[in-house]
Amino acid sequence: MAVVLAGLLGSAGTNSATSTSSATGSTASAGSTASAAEAAYCGITWGSADKSAGALSDAPLVDVRTGRQDCYDRVVFEFAGPVDGYAVDAHVTNLLRYPTLRDVVFGGSFEGYTTFAVGVRARLPCRTFVLAGPGTHSRIVLDVAHQW
């Protein structure tokens, strides 16, 4: 997956040993039925298509971290300021301690856009969303399911 984030590259860390807390969010699409959600792995109905939303921000990126949840692996991009936009293009590539994640690599910054490559073991369901906080910071969260 290629994750494109707008923002100045601050002193972004890539401490992949830091885990993140779970965030609640809607995982069922508007058209799904209860029986379809029950049949899906852990109720995940995210899909594996490319994802994007909002306008990209110029808030400085200050941290990148990963975490493992029961049903998915998570990558969190933390910014020192408000953000509401992101673009995630899914590409399969091949972290040893994670069922799905294989690598999180800084790709570079150019003209206000920062790129990270997130290697996953297969094209799996994923979701991306924005969380406010802590304080004046914002986070872009990428969750990738362990299986279909």
C-alpha positions in Angstrom: 0.0 0.0 0.0 1.2 3.5 -0.7 0.0 6.0 1.8 0.2 9.6 0.7 -0.1 12.2 3.4 0.1 15.9 2.9 2.1 17.7 5.6 5.5 18.9 6.4 7.8 16.1 7.7 8.6 17.1 11.2 10.7 14.8 13.4 8.6 11.8 12.5 9.6 8.6 14.3 9.0 5.1 13.0 8.9 3.3 16.3 7.2 0.1 15.2 7.3 -1.3 18.7 4.8 1.2 20.1 1.3 -0.1 20.1 -1.8 2.0 19.7 -5.1 1.8 21.4 -8.2 0.5 19.6 -10.5 3.0 18.1 -14.2 2.4 17.6 -15.7 3.0 14.2 -18.3 1.8 11.9 -17.1 -1.3 10.1 -20.3 -2.2 8.3 -21.2 -0.6 5.0 -24.7 0.9 4.7 -25.9 -1.9 2.4 -24.7 -4.8 4.5 -27.1 -7.1 6.3 -26.6 -8.6 9.8 -26.1 -12.1 8.3 -23.3 -10.8 6.0 -21.6 -9.1 8.9 -21.7 -12.2 11.0 -20.2 -14.3 8.2 -17.3 -11.9 7.6 -14.1 -12.4 9.5 -14.5 -10.5 12.8 -17.4 -8.7 11.3 -15.0 -6.8 8.9 -16.7 -5.6 5.8 -14.2 -2.9 4.8 -13.1 -4.1 1.4 -9.7 -3.8 -0.2 -10.2 -1.0 -2.7 -8.1 2.2 -2.7 -9.3 4.8 -0.2 -9.1 8.6 0.0 -11.0 11.4 1.8 -10.9 15.1 2.5 -8.3 17.7 1.6 -4.7 17.0 2.4 -3.3 19.1 5.2 0.0 21.0 5.8 0.2 19.9 9.5 3.7 18.5 10.4 3.9 14.7 10.7 5.4 14.0 14.2 5.1 10.2 14.7 4.4 7.0 12.9 3.6 3.8 14.9 2.1 0.4 14.5 0.0 -1.9 16.7 -1.6 -5.3 16.5 -5.3 -5.8 17.4 -7.3 -9.1 17.6 -8.6 -8.9 14.0 -6.3 -6.4 12.2 -2.9 -4.7 12.3 -2.8 -0.9 12.6 -0.6 2.0 11.3 -1.1 5.4 12.9 0.3 8.6 11.4 0.3 11.5 14.0 0.3 15.1 13.0 0.9 18.3 15.0 -2.3 20.0 13.9 -5.7 19.2 12.3 -5.9 16.8 9.3 -8.8 15.4 7.4 -7.4 14.0 4.2 -5.5 11.0 3.0 -5.0 8.8 0.0 -4.3 5.0 0.3 -3.5 3.0 -2.9 -3.4 -0.7 -2.2 -0.4 -2.6 -3.6 0.7 -6.0 -2.3 4.3 -6.4 -1.2 5.9 -8.9 1.0 7.4 -6.9 10.6 7.8 -10.3 11.6 5.7 -9.8 14.8 2.5 -8.9 12.8 0.1 -11.3 11.0 -0.5 -8.8 8.2 2.0 -6.0 8.2 5.4 -6.7 6.6 7.0 -3.2 6.6 6.4 0.5 7.1 8.9 2.6 5.1 9.3 6.3 4.7 9.2 7.0 0.9 10.0 10.7 1.0 8.6 14.2 1.1 8.3 16.5 -1.9 6.3 19.8 -2.3 4.2 19.2 0.9 3.4 15.5 0.2 4.8 12.8 2.4 4.7 9.2 1.3 5.0 6.0 3.3 4.9 2.5 1.9 3.1 0.0 4.1 3.9 -3.6 3.1 1.2 -6.2 3.6 1.2 -10.0 3.0 -1.8 -9.9 0.7 -4.5 -7.5 -0.6 -6.8 -7.7 2.4 -9.7 -5.6 3.7 -8.6 -2.2 5.1 -10.1 1.0 6.4 -8.6 4.4 6.9 -10.0 7.2 9.1 -9.0 10.3 11.0 -9.0 10.7 14.8 -8.7 14.0 16.7 -6.2 14.3 19.5 -4.3 14.0 21.6 -4.4 17.8 22.4 -4.2 19.7 19.1 -2.7 16.7 17.2 -4.6 14.6 14.7 -4.0 11.0 13.6 -4.6 9.2 10.3 -5.3 5.5 11.1 -4.9 2.6 8.6 -6.2 -0.8 9.7 -5.5 -3.9 7.6 -7.5 -7.1 8.4 -5.6 -10.3 9.2 -7.8 -12.2 6.7 -10.9 -12.0 4.6 
